[in-house]
């Protein structure tokens, strides 16, 4: 999803309570992020972004079949109580039962893996500020960034010292290691039908 830093001025407010935000999301056609009372619109995604997203969900569903973890698409809202963020990652993997937010039963709180598909307008945010916000999730073990403009994947994993390590993948025959899932995902599968 592209990230647009514009408060939802159409609703005539610049600060929202969690209750107001959740009520707005139930009737809104657009997805919004909530952070410290501010609401930000998330714009629509490109065709290539959508192809990559579907490729990821299909591949991960096969890989994780029979395991206690499952992938979810961008309609799965994630809440990070530690810093107040409500957001919609492109793909998240949740293991075991979904643990909902105290404020909202439709918002999950404990993803193990988050995958964001980068676009020109979201690259800096997803690599910087958003990654800082995601790192507050106690259960998060892998954060993966997939470029939609070139064959490039950046995979961050927590090591045994609880430090984030980066691995980059740029060759079509590379396989991305998702450490917490003990699995690999081929770039050929990720970028299938994207014409990259």
N, C-alpha and C positions, 0 to 999 in steps of 0.2 A: 504494500500500500504506500502511496505517496503521502508524505506528511506535510501538512500545510499549517504553519504557525499563525492561525487566525482564530481568535476567540469567536464563539458562535454569536456574533452581534445580532443576528436575525432574531434571537430570542430576547434581546433587549437587556442582557446582563453581561457582566464580565467575571463575576464570581458565582460559583454554584456550590451548594451542599451536595454531598453524595446522594442523598435522596432525590434532589432535583435532577441531578445528572442521570440517575438510573431511570427515573420516570420519563425524562426526555428521550433516552435511548430506546425505550419500549415503543415509542411512536415515531421516531425519526427515520427517514430514509437513508440518512448518512451516518456513518460511524464516527464517533468522537472519542478522543482521549480526554481523560480528566487527570490533572496534576495540580495539587495544592489549590484546588478550587477553580482553576482555569480550564476551559474547555477548548479543544483544538480539533478542527475538522480534518478528517483523513480523506484525501481525494481518491478517485478511482485509479485502477491499475492498468498498465499497458497490456496488449495482447501477449507479448513475450513473458511478461510477469505472470500472467494467468497460466500460460503453458507450463512454466517452471513450477508453479505452485501445484498444479494437477500432477505433474511428473513426480514431485516429491511425495505427495500424499499416496499415490498409487504404489510407488517403490517402497516407501516406509511401511505401508500397510502389509505388503508381502513379507518384507524382512522381519517385521515384528510379530507376525502371526504366531500364535501360541505362546507369546511372552506376555507378561503382565503390564506392558506398556503399549500405548496406542497414540497415533498421530491425530492432530486436530487442525482444521483449517482456520482461516482468518475470522470466522464467526465466533470462535472461542475467545471470550473476553478473559483477560488475566488481570487480577488485582494484586498489587504489591503493598500489603499493609505497612511495611517498614518505611515507605516513602510516599504513600497515598496514590501512586499511579494506577489508573485503569487504562488498559490498552488492548489492542488486537494484533498480536504477532501474526505474521504470514503463516507460519506453521509452528505448533508446539507439540511436544511429546510429554504425556503425563503418565506416570506409572502408578498402578494400584487405583484405588477409588479416588474420584475427584474430590478434593477438599475445597468446599466453597468458601468464599469470603463471608465474614460475619455479617456484612451489610447486604449481601446479595447472593442468593443460591445459584444464580446463573454465571457467576464469575469465579473461575478457578484460581487457586493461590499457589500451587506447588508444582509447576512444570520442571521437568528434569532437563529438557532440551528446548531451546528457542531458535528458530530459523527465520531470518529476515531476508527478503529479496530486495536488493538495492536498486534504486532508480537514481537518476541524476539529482533529483530534488531531496532524496532521503539519505544519501551516502554519508554525509558528515554527521547527521543526527544519529543514524544507526550505529556508526562506528564510535561515536563519542558520548554525548549526553545520555542517549538511550541505553547504551551498554553499561554506563555507570548506574543507571536506575535498575537495570536488570540484575546487576551483581548483588543487589540487596536481597534477592530471592534465595532463601537458605537451601532450597532443593536443587537449584540450577547447577548443572555440571558441564553443559556444552552450549556454546553460543556460536551459531554458524551464519555467515553472511555470504549470500550468493549474488553476484553481479548479474544484472539483466542486460548489460551492454557489451560484455565480453566474457570469455570463459575464464572466470576467476572466482575461487571460493576461499574464504578465510574462515578457518575453524579454530575457535578458542575452546580449550578444555582445561578444567581444573586438575592440577597435578596432585601428587601425594602430600605436598607441602601447602596445598590450598592456594596455589598461585596460578594465574591464568597463563597458559602457554598457547602460542599461535602457530598454526601450520597453514601454509598457503598451497593451493592446488591450481595449476594453470594449464596442464596438458590434458587433452581430451581423453587419454587413456588412464588418467589418475583416478584413484578411488579415495573418497573422503572418509576418514576414520571418525566415527562417532563413538568416542571412548566409553561414555556411560552406558551405551546400548550394546557395546561389544560387537559392533557391526560396521560394515563399509558400504558406501554408496557411490556408484560410479558416476563420473562427470558426464559420460555418454548418456546415462539415464536421466540425469538432472536436466541436461540441455537438449534432450531429444525433441525434434520438430521446431526448434527455435531459429534455425537457419544461421546459427553462429558458427 
